Amino acid sequence: MMKGSWWTTIEQMDADQRAFVRIGADGQHLLVGPPGCGKTNLLVMRARYIYGLGLKNVLFLTYTRALADFIRAGVASKKALLEPEQIQTFSYWAFKHIATYAPEQLSKLDRSAKYDVYRQQVMEALVVANSRIEGVNLYDAVLVDEVQDLTLSEIQALMRVSERVTVAGDAKQMVFESGGSIGKLEALGFEKTELRFHYRIGTAIADVADKALQPADPAHRLRANCNYREDEQQSRARLTEFADRDEQFAAMHRSIARQLRTYPNEGIGVIVPRTFLLKELKAKFAAADPLPGGVAFHDEDDEQHSFSSGKNVHVISLKSSKGAEFRAVHLYGLEELKYPQVRRELVFTAVTRAKTSLDGYFTGKVLNSVASAFAEAPVKPLSPEDLI
């Protein structure tokens, strides 16, 4: 699953990446950059570096369970200098932290409440829990990946439990509307390192992403900063309409079967815009010809449906997919990507999970922004006569 995702020598890094690796363990640091630039890898390396100094009480947080699982799989392959159980989701850590220092606050948490309401309840309970911590540095260091989806208050809560805090993220990949903290962190004393170049996203996919979410400065386009090796594996991106989702699945299943042969031991991602499609796909895969190695469905919380399962095909929701990466990505049921899920960051995040091959499938109507992102410019523009 993690093939090609982790560096093996310092020479493989660019100057910006090497500069970040050489930062000392102390202080508060912010690492920003586009998808595919190595943020997660660098954050894991920093955690292992701090751990190797004897500061072993390291906490590594993500926002989604799938990303925590993805990173654990990579850490397990590297062996030592960081234990998989030190990698947790923010919500899992927060619940345990509250249970330890302010257990009476647990009764005030209403899991049936709306997401933002529950999140605020957790934050208020964290404030109480943190007020009861004696001394400093409950953890030797805290590291957070995909920090763009944390609120400023949540980051400040983490600053209370350690003086060594390092966070990484990209504002263009913010999938939860209540996040948006990156632009405010330097005012809190975080020192920023910016990565400019990316290496895993092919030019065809970068073009789709740039049209899905156009940067204000053309110099920040993914295509402009792309170091993907097209001479090794040529990238492609395509959006196709089908009569119904049965036809979508049939075409996708055939493509995945070919890709498992073309990209041996590489990850294939099937990303869906709505969680009910996970159940639908589970039934469709069960009724279809088995794929070599099986399929992991990331709505199940067990090792057989995780990035550590050894399976190469992973079915996952769009919001859970952020931070993950796959050699080939299939965006199934794109007609279900509709209001209120119309933010451009969602499309950008989904598209940039792919390294080499990207396929979108839809029936009927797809968002105009999605259609435009995948559209190829005509060889010959329409003339005024064509328009009449």
C-alpha positions in Angstrom: 0.0 0.0 0.0 2.8 2.4 0.9 5.0 1.6 -2.1 6.8 4.7 -3.4 5.4 6.9 -0.5 8.4 7.0 1.8 11.9 8.4 1.1 14.9 6.1 1.6 17.7 8.7 1.4 18.2 12.4 2.2 19.3 12.9 -1.4 15.7 12.3 -2.6 14.5 15.5 -0.8 14.5 19.0 -2.3 16.0 22.0 -0.5 12.8 23.0 1.3 12.2 19.4 2.6 15.8 19.1 3.8 15.5 22.5 5.6 12.5 21.3 7.5 14.2 18.0 8.5 17.0 19.9 10.1 14.8 22.0 12.4 15.5 21.2 16.1 13.0 19.5 18.3 11.9 22.5 20.3 9.3 25.2 19.4 6.1 25.5 17.4 6.3 24.8 13.7 3.9 25.0 10.7 4.5 23.0 7.5 2.4 24.0 4.5 2.4 22.8 0.9 0.4 21.3 -1.9 -0.8 17.7 -2.0 2.0 15.3 -2.9 4.8 17.5 -1.6 5.7 15.2 1.3 4.1 16.9 4.3 2.9 13.7 6.0 6.3 11.9 5.3 8.2 14.9 6.8 5.9 15.0 9.8 6.4 11.3 10.5 10.2 11.8 10.1 10.0 14.7 12.6 8.1 12.5 15.1 10.6 9.7 14.8 13.5 12.3 15.1 12.0 13.6 18.4 11.4 10.1 19.6 15.0 9.2 18.8 16.2 12.0 21.1 14.7 10.1 24.0 11.6 12.2 24.0 9.4 9.2 23.6 6.1 10.5 24.8 5.1 11.7 21.4 1.5 12.2 20.3 0.7 12.2 16.5 -2.8 13.3 15.6 -4.9 13.3 12.5 -8.5 14.5 12.0 -9.8 11.4 10.3 -9.6 7.7 11.3 -8.6 6.6 7.7 -5.6 9.0 7.7 -4.4 7.7 11.1 -4.7 4.2 9.7 -2.8 5.2 6.6 0.1 6.6 8.6 0.2 3.7 11.0 0.6 1.4 8.0 3.6 3.5 6.9 5.1 3.7 10.4 4.8 -0.1 10.8 6.8 -0.6 7.6 9.6 1.6 8.9 9.9 -0.2 12.3 10.8 1.4 15.6 11.2 5.1 16.6 7.4 5.6 16.8 4.7 3.2 17.9 1.5 2.8 15.8 -0.6 3.4 19.0 0.9 6.9 19.3 -0.9 7.8 16.1 -4.5 8.7 17.0 -7.4 10.9 15.7 -8.0 14.2 17.4 -11.5 13.1 18.6 -10.2 9.8 20.1 -7.5 11.6 21.9 -9.8 14.3 23.1 -12.3 11.8 24.5 -9.6 9.9 26.4 -8.1 13.2 27.7 -11.5 14.4 29.0 -12.2 10.9 30.6 -8.8 11.1 32.4 -8.9 14.7 33.7 -12.5 15.8 33.6 -14.7 12.6 33.6 -17.8 14.4 34.9 -17.8 16.4 31.6 -18.5 13.2 29.5 -22.1 13.3 30.5 -22.4 16.8 28.8 -21.3 15.4 25.4 -24.3 14.7 23.2 -23.2 12.5 20.3 -26.6 12.8 18.7 -26.2 16.6 18.4 -25.3 18.3 15.2 -21.6 18.0 14.3 -20.6 21.6 15.1 -22.6 21.5 18.4 -20.9 18.3 19.5 -17.6 19.7 18.5 -18.1 22.8 20.7 -19.2 20.6 23.6 -15.9 18.6 23.3 -13.9 21.9 23.1 -15.5 23.2 26.3 -14.8 19.9 28.1 -11.2 20.0 26.9 -10.8 23.5 28.5 -11.9 22.0 31.8 -9.6 19.0 31.4 -6.6 21.2 30.6 -7.2 23.4 33.5 -6.5 20.4 35.8 -3.1 19.5 34.3 -0.3 20.0 36.7 3.0 21.3 35.3 4.0 21.5 31.6 4.6 19.0 28.8 2.0 16.3 29.4 3.5 15.1 26.1 7.1 15.6 24.9 5.8 16.6 21.6 2.5 16.9 19.6 2.3 16.6 15.9 -0.8 17.2 13.8 -1.4 16.2 10.1 -4.1 17.9 8.0 -4.3 20.7 10.5 -6.5 22.8 8.2 -9.6 21.0 9.6 -8.9 21.8 13.3 -10.2 25.0 14.8 -7.9 27.6 16.4 -9.3 26.7 19.8 -8.5 23.0 19.3 -4.9 23.8 18.4 -4.6 26.1 21.4 -5.8 23.1 23.5 -2.9 21.0 22.1 -0.5 23.8 22.9 -1.5 23.5 26.5 -0.3 19.8 26.7 3.1 20.4 25.0 5.6 23.1 24.3 6.7 21.3 21.2 3.9 21.4 18.6 4.4 20.8 14.9 1.5 20.9 12.5 1.2 20.4 8.7 -1.6 21.1 6.3 -3.0 22.8 3.2 -5.9 25.2 3.2 -7.0 24.0 -0.2 -7.7 20.6 1.3 -10.0 21.8 4.0 -13.1 19.5 3.9 -14.7 20.5 7.2 -16.1 24.0 7.1 -15.5 24.8 10.7 -11.7 24.4 10.4 -9.6 27.1 8.7 -6.8 27.6 11.2 -3.7 27.7 9.0 -3.7 31.4 8.3 -3.9 32.3 12.0 -1.0 30.2 13.4 1.9 32.4 12.7 0.3 35.0 15.0 0.4 32.3 17.8 4.2 32.0 17.3 4.4 29.1 14.8 7.4 29.3 12.5 6.3 28.5 8.9 8.1 26.3 6.4 6.5 26.2 2.9 7.0 23.4 0.4 6.6 24.5 -3.2 7.0 21.3 -5.3 5.0 18.1 -5.5 6.1 14.7 -6.8 3.3 12.2 -6.9 0.5 13.8 -8.9 0.7 13.4 -12.6 0.3 16.4 -14.9 -3.1 15.3 -16.2 -4.4 15.1 -12.7 -2.8 18.3 -11.7 -4.6 20.1 -14.6 -8.0 18.8 -13.3 -7.1 19.9 -9.7 -6.0 23.4 -10.9 -9.3 23.9 -12.7 -11.3 22.6 -9.7 -9.7 25.1 -7.4 -7.8 27.8 -9.2 -5.1 29.5 -7.1 -5.0 33.3 -7.1 -1.3 33.2 -8.1 -0.7 31.1 -11.3 2.7 30.3 -9.8 1.0 28.2 -7.2 -0.7 25.9 -9.7 0.0 22.2 -9.2 1.0 22.0 -12.9 3.6 24.8 -12.5 5.2 23.0 -9.5 4.9 19.4 -10.7 8.0 17.1 -10.6 6.0 13.9 -11.4 7.9 11.6 -13.8 5.6 11.3 -16.8 8.3 9.3 -18.6 8.0 6.5 -16.0 4.1 6.4 -15.8 2.0 8.6 -18.0 -0.9 10.1 -16.1 -4.5 10.4 -17.4 -7.8 11.8 -16.2 -11.3 11.1 -17.5 -14.9 11.8 -16.6 -17.5 9.4 -18.1 -21.3 9.4 -18.1 -23.2 6.1 -17.7 -26.9 5.2 -17.9 -27.0 4.1 -14.3 -24.8 3.1 -11.4 -24.8 -0.6 -12.5 -23.0 0.5 -15.6 -20.7 2.7 -13.6 -19.7 -0.2 -11.4 -19.2 -2.6 -14.4 -16.8 -0.2 -16.1 -15.0 0.5 -12.9 -14.7 -3.1 -11.9 -13.1 -3.9 -15.3 -10.7 -1.0 -15.0 -9.7 -2.0 -11.5 -9.0 -5.6 -12.6 -6.6 -4.3 -15.3 -5.0 -1.8 -12.9 -4.2 -4.6 -10.4 -2.1 -6.2 -13.1 -0.6 -2.9 -14.4 0.2 -1.5 -11.0 1.1 -4.6 -8.8 1.3 -4.0 -5.1 0.0 -0.4 -5.6 -3.1 1.1 -3.9 -6.3 1.6 -5.9 -8.8 4.0 -4.3 -12.6 4.0 -4.9 -13.8 7.3 -3.4 -17.5 8.0 -2.9 -19.1 11.4 -2.2 -21.8 10.0 0.2 -21.4 7.3 2.9 -24.5 5.4 1.8 -22.6 4.5 -1.4 -20.1 2.5 0.7 -22.9 0.0 1.5 -24.1 0.0 -2.1 -20.6 -0.8 -3.4 -20.1 -3.5 -0.8 -23.1 -5.3 -2.2 -21.9 -4.8 -5.8 -18.4 -6.1 -5.1 -19.8 -9.1 -3.3 -21.9 -10.0 -6.4 -19.1 -9.4 -8.9 -16.1 -11.6 -9.8 -13.6 -11.4 -6.9 -10.7 -9.1 -7.3 -7.2 -10.5 -6.4 -6.4 -9.7 -2.8 -10.0 -8.6 -1.9 -11.4 -5.1 -1.2 -11.1 -3.1 2.0 -14.2 -1.0 3.0 -13.3 1.9 5.2 -16.7 2.0 7.0 -15.6 -0.9 9.1 -13.3 -0.5 12.0 -11.1 -3.6 11.9 -7.8 -4.5 10.5 -9.2 -6.4 7.5 -10.7 -3.2 6.3 -7.7 -0.9 6.9 -4.6 0.2 5.1 -2.7 -2.4 7.1 -4.8 -5.2 5.7 -2.5 -5.9 2.8 -5.4 -5.3 0.4 -4.7 -3.0 -2.6 -8.3 -1.9 -3.3 -9.8 0.6 -0.8 -13.3 1.9 -0.8 -13.6 5.1 1.2 -15.7 8.2 1.6 -14.5 11.5 0.2 -14.1 13.3 3.5 -12.3 10.3 5.0 -9.9 10.0 2.1 -7.9 13.2 2.7 -4.3 12.5 3.3 -4.4 9.1 1.6 -2.9 8.5 -1.8 -3.5 5.9 -4.5 -1.8 5.0 -7.8 -5.3 5.0 -9.4 -8.5 6.7 -8.1 -12.1 6.0 -9.2 -14.6 8.6 -8.2 -17.9 6.6 -8.1 -21.4 8.1 -8.1 -20.3 11.7 -8.7 -24.0 12.7 -9.3 -24.3 12.4 -5.5 -21.8 15.2 -5.0 -24.3 18.0 -4.7 -25.6 20.6 -2.3 -24.6 21.1 0.4 -21.3 19.4 -0.6 -20.4 21.8 -3.3 -17.3 23.4 -2.0 -14.4 23.4 -4.4 -12.0 22.1 -1.8 -13.9 18.8 -1.7 -13.4 18.2 -5.5 -9.7 19.3 -5.2 -9.1 16.9 -2.3 -10.8 14.0 -4.1 -8.9 14.5 -7.3 -5.5 14.9 -5.7 -5.7 11.5 -4.0 -4.6 10.1 -7.4 -1.0 9.7 -8.6 -1.3 8.4 -12.1 -4.9 7.4 -13.1 -8.1 9.3 -12.3 -11.6 8.2 -13.5 -14.8 9.9 -12.6 -18.2 8.2 -13.1 -21.7 9.8 -13.1 -25.2 9.3 -14.2 -27.5 12.2 -15.2 -26.2 15.4 -13.7 -22.8 16.3 -12.3 -21.7 19.6 -10.8 -20.7 22.1 -13.4 -17.5 22.7 -11.5 -16.7 19.0 -11.8 -17.5 18.9 -15.5 -15.4 22.0 -16.1 -12.4 20.6 -14.2 -12.3 17.4 -16.3 -13.1 19.1 -19.6 -10.5 19.3 -22.3 -10.2 22.4 -24.4 -11.5 21.8 -27.9 -8.9 21.6 -30.7 -10.9 24.2 -32.6 -12.9 26.8 -30.7 -16.5 27.3 -31.7 -17.1 30.0 -34.3 -19.9 32.6 -34.1 -21.7 30.6 -36.9 -21.5 27.5 -34.7 -23.3 29.3 -31.9 -26.3 30.4 -34.0 
